[in-house]
Amino acid sequence: MELYNPLIKSTNEILSKGKPKTWNYTPGKAWNDLGSAELVLQKDAAYELGALGLGSSNYICPTTSSELVNKDQILLYGPDLKDIKKDVPFARIVLLRIGAIEGEDEEVYRALKDIEFCKYHVYPDGYMVRMSPESHREQVRVSKKAVKKGINFEAVGNRYIEAYKKDVNVLNVTVIFITDPSLDFNAMLENSKKADAITNTLTHIMEGLPTDCTVCQLKDICDEVEGMKELHFGVGDKGTNEHH
Ligand code: SF4
């Protein structure tokens, strides 16, 4: 699975202008999870990450490349939760290394769908996540209580990694949080749009879209993303063989 590799490289480039704090995955340090969605009222909130009017972005890049993703770790660019005093821009980017035998795109795709689903199953205590798939934003209301209890990105990141690693196909997870306003949030937003476009195209391909580029509405993205056409024709061929 190499479709998202250019996005990982672009992410690395955007982030090369900042300096991260890094933590290795330590499950014992994961922040308490409530198991279901919690409502943090505005009056109980210390601040909002990625509040409206500020930069905000969220995307996931799966890959099979161990060169690009080879650690379970949390990276933070910008101030940690205890040091934030007012609304700040926010991005959460997840890089996943998926284990897949070469050519088993169907497997990778299924894993991807499971993983997409898993993002809705993380409910850190006092950390109310609101996602907006259409705008690619992720806003988080952090409660005053959680800040008092010492919530931090290491603990929240550990919770996310634990959730992603429940999927046996996930070998490594790097969770990146960005609160540094000097980093390029517009570029991150562009990347999240691309990541979504790739996932949508992949979905159509895997659900049996006919291989006819001349009438296909996805041609633009296929022209841009290396490997997409090969993937479709590979899947298409398999389909044809099965019918004979
Ligand atoms: S390979 Fe062709 S038919 Fe398949 S999704 Fe891309 S443009 Fe459409």
Boltz pocket constraint, residues with backbone or C-beta under 6 A from the ligand:
constraints:
  - pocket:
      binder: B
      contacts: [[A, 201], [A, 205], [A, 209], [A, 210], [A, 211], [A, 212], [A, 213], [A, 214], [A, 216], [A, 217], [A, 218], [A, 219], [A, 220], [A, 222], [A, 228], [A, 229], [A, 230], [A, 232], [A, 233]]
      max_distance: 6.0
